[in-house]
Amino acid sequence: MKRPNSWPRCLFSLLLIGLDIELWSSDRAPAVAEAASWTESRKLDARQKTRDLWYHGFDSYMNYAFPQDELAPLSCSGRGPDWDDPTNIASNDVAGNYSVTLVDALDTFIILDDRHGFETAVRNIIGWVSFDVNTKPQVFETTIRVLGGLLSGHIFANQTGQPFHLPWYRDELLAMARDLGERLLPAFSTPTGIPFARLNLRHGVLRGESIETCTAGAGSLILEFGTLSRLTGDDRFEKAAYKAFFALWNRRSDIGLLGNTVNTWSGSWLSPEVSGVGAGIDSFFEYAFKWYVLSGEVEFLDVWQEAYAAIMRYSRAPDGFWYRNVNIHTGDMAYATFDSLSAFWPGLQVLAGDVESAIKSHLIYWHVWRGFSGLPEVWDMNFKVATSNQYPLRPEFVESTWYLYRATRDPFYLDVGERILLDITTRAKVDCGLTGISDLRTNTQDDRMESFVLSETLKYLYLLFDEANPLHADNSNYVFTTEGHILTLDRQHLRPISEVRRKLRRVEHLQCPAYQAPLVAYDDWDTETGISAGIRSRTDIDYARELVGLRASDADMNSWSPDGWCAVPKLNLYSYDFVLSPTGHVVPVDEHPSEEKVALMPDGYIVHNVTGIRTHIVSRMDGKGYDVSKLGPYAVKTGQLVYINDSDLVLAPFDGEHPIDEEPAREPEIPVRFFVDYVDPMFEVPGMQDAPTEFVTVASTALFGGDPTIPPPAEAPPFGRGSGSRLMREPTNPYGCEPYAMRYDRDALLVRRGECTFLEKLVLAQAAGASGVVVLGDEEMGINPSADDAELTAAGKEISNGVVVVLKYSVGQVVQAMMASAEAHRLGPVMIVVEPGSRTPREETRNTKALPKETHRVLYLNGHPLVNTRLLV
């Protein structure tokens, strides 16, 4: 989003302040009214309060500040450039002596359905605003606040067939936008095409101007400049922004990360060479994806997908809830901090289809907000303190809240919005407008109302409560810019993809998975349907609160249950790199595979020889596995397929030298039954309505240890045989990675995934007398654990009599609830039984006529399906 005005560089200074919050603590601030339902009248009331707050700010600007740039709400006066101190970039980067607040707020009248206010604002801009001024604003801020505001206003004033069309309008705003664009173009006159950060609107780039800029400032111009070119027919603007964007992207590190600060003259990244999703780099990702949405230019989608994969692999914390600043070359964490501007990230994730990740990251910002009744500029995750306590009423957190509500329709986000509205009204509303907060701990107020308060913060808050807003029914290609301006291009301004590019890209299917609320009770285990619940019912919501060190409120504790638990998440890597080999041996990389190895197909690629091909796989947003995204130098686009046709590919267990044909392959999944012993399933136990007393599901099997599907007598492991094995757990050893304190009589031990290998869990369980382990998975995909020869040799032959099975995450939740309820009501133990008939005789598997016809087979790596592959061998 916007680069902070008060910081001379793109990076935040890391000033550590360890003071307690007293006045505005989470205990004193009003809690969200989660008990009350969100009726239509309640939404309309919140909408009206937001509307009144916006007009209080805008009317105060017009009464006390216009035609100056900003409102000083405490002194009831206007603010403009600091003429006495040209180095005061905190003011001069934004205040260019062109009534920035009026221009920036223009299209909010569209959202508020105020045609008269829109027309009046358009006339005021035409009559008062000029860019022939001797000021030196920042190129980025001028582009997003002023150029974007003019373009959005022009689109609505000029478009017939909608209520904001102005019959008297003659493209005056577009002419002003073109004039401003031409004044900004000299900034791009560098050897790299990366623009200077600032220039004088009358005299151009001044002698001695700094050649340092940041990635967001230089690479987030394509929406406004591209739209200006499409509307005027002058392609200079789009070409300049395009060149700057790819000048930065083409300088990404070997692991796909962009630096934060760059030398515009040489293109070199400047120290400390870190990357993340916050200040100085944030809106680069936003513009990559949104320009694709707006224009259909597919190379920007490619940039977004590759950049997102790199961020999710290296910047995302291991628990998946927050995003770190990392070294661009190694991916190692540089700072355990995040800034308030990064709160835009969940909203962008929603727009791109990754709602689950967005929910998690939004929870972190929400819990920080709860602790301060505002969002501090910088938060330190290690020390759980704010290191910069200002809150200038930034919009990013509100924006993400709106996106998440539109995607999930969960009233939790309305509660969040109501709390935001209350806190801003209580803390920031003064007689002459709305003021920023210079210290959230003491509520010290700043005598400044930034223009984004009216162009973004209250705009998104209004949209949150305005269910019937026409924008919510608009399925066009419109986007919000990083300053909240509405841009859209009709068909005549779009460029069809060239035949050459269409042939190269072939087939693409771009669809986002729909959000599915978490299930709290099942009515069908096979289809995984049942009763769903909202965000507050997530098992990780308290984990997010603990992560930022926020004390539980009464409302938090009211939702706790004696049978509940706090899930500690652990994620798989978002992306992997493999060098393929048909036999599993290490082979040299083939950097340039020939057409005999990899060939084009109408809908993707076919691989005739996998040897040495470096393959990059990326997690799918629908949670159903992974996709191959690169085959050596070839990019595999969304929706394309990779056909594997290598006859040397070993599709069987492997002993390190040869395929093992003598032993039948194990079943990857087996049916198992859980039940509470000594309880008739037809008998309803009082108080156990929250958990079943019996159910059948499937569990994934390990590739080592005993095979639970082998029929009796002698060679069958005792796990789950006969009447079943008791399911036990030790609260002091939840992962099963420590020696057990008790002895077990062929029982099965319930453990969590993580902390040690699956093989170590089995060895320790067997040492305590258990027959095997039931591992609670942390994802909704099947996992078939494996171990190498050295590990199996060290474990000994005894493991052949022990069994490891892994449950899906949702199934594990139900098993834990069943055990907790059985223990709470002092019933019998929970038993696990391997259902008879689990193994299909090998001779039957060879009789293909007896089996239903497969639609397709896919390649698996490390137990994960590569969904866009097809096995032809």
Secondary structure, 3 states (H helix, E strand, C coil): CCCCCCCCCCCCCCCCCCCCCCCCCCCCCCCCCCCCCCCHHHHHHHHHHHHHHHHHHHHHHHHHCCCCCEEECCCCEEECCCCCCCCCHHHHCCCCCCCHHHHHCCCHHHHCCCHHHHHHHHHHHHHHCCCCCCCCCEHHHHHHHHHHHHHHHHHHHHCCCCCCCCCCCCCHHHHHHHHHHHHHHHHHCCCCCCCCCECECCCECCCCCCCEEEHHHHHCCHHHHHHHHHHHCCCHHHHHHHHHHHHHHCCCCCCCCCCCEEECCCCCECCCCEECCCCCCHHHHHHHHHHHHHHCCHHHHHHHHHHHHHHHHHHECCCCCCECEEECCCCCEEECEEEHHHHHHHHHHHHHCCHHHHHHHHHHHHHHHHHHCCCCCEEECCCCEEEECCECCCCHHHHHHHHHHHHHCCCHHHHHHHHHHHHHHHHHEECCEECCEEECCCCEECCCECCHHHHHHHHHHHHHHCCCCHHHHCCCCCEECCCCCEECCCHHHCCCCCHHHHHHHCCCCCCCCCCCCCEEEEEECCCCEEEECCHHHCCCHHHHHHHCCCCCCHHHHHCCCCCCCCCCCCCCCCEEEEECCCCCCCCCCCCCCCCCCEEEECCEEEECCCCCCEEEEEECCCCCCEEEEEECCEECCCCCEEEECCCCCCCCCECCCCECCCCCCCCCEEEEEEEECCCCCCCCCCCCCCCCCEEEEEEEECCCCCCCCCCCCCCCCCCCCCCCEEEECCCCCCCCCCCCCCCCCCCEEEEECCCCCHHHHHHHHHHCCCCEEEEECCCCCCCCCCCCHHHHHHHCHHHHHCEEEEECHHHHHHHHHHHHHHHHCCCCCEEEEECCCCCCCHHHHHCHHHCCCCCCCCEEECCEEECCEEECC
